[in-house]
Amino acid sequence: MSRLLLVLLAGLCVLAVACGGGDDDDGDTGGDGNGDTSSRLTSILLADGTLCRHVAKGDPPAYEGDTPLRYTCGEDGDRHRVIVGDMAFGPDLVTFEAGFLVEAREGAGGPMALEDRAEVERRIAEVQLDDGTVCLNAGQDADDTAGDERINFTCGERDGRDVVLTGGFEFDGDRLTASSARIERVDGAFEVLESSTPSVLSITLVEVE
């Protein structure tokens, strides 16, 4: 991954963090029910620059359907752009269903209907962890491993040792966790000094090439 691309991605992450936080107007943060936002995936920055925010009670309008509403991504005319249903995470890919909420009956002011649903696959370019650490995609040509797992994201250093994300992500519909490792190189190979499963606060996506 080029230095210029890394710089651009870092700028996008700052935007995602700055715009994605904050409580909702009704006081429901959408976290654990006690106002805790520290464990949920707060925001997703799409490949076209659209910011999607975690859905909390009362936002957006009620949706008449059996597919869970996950994220709201702003408005397109009189339609609400949303992410719905389950999200499938791979080592550096995510697949989700996107669509638009519109009034089910014109002028009715009642529950919204979902239209123009489409499955979307995007690559995760950047991840921000719950301690503020920013991790960048290691690139498709990267083949380094740590603890028998491929290093998918690099996260800088902590206490003089590299921090990386290995393996995949776990998502329960609200909380996204990563596999983090602090590593050092020994005899030409990376060894894991310590590992953890931090929560992810925001992700930045790019098109899959």
Secondary structure, 3 states (H helix, E strand, C coil): CCHHHHHHHHHHHHHHHHHHCCCCCCCCCCCCCCCCCCCCCCEEECCCCCEEEECECCECCCECCCCCEEEEEEEECCEEEEEEEEEEECCCEEEEEEEEEEECCCCCCCCEEEEEEEEEEEEEEEEEECCCCEEEECCCCCCCEECCEEEEEEEEEECCEEEEEEEEEEECCCCEEEEEEEEEEECCEEEEEEEECCEEEEEEEECCC
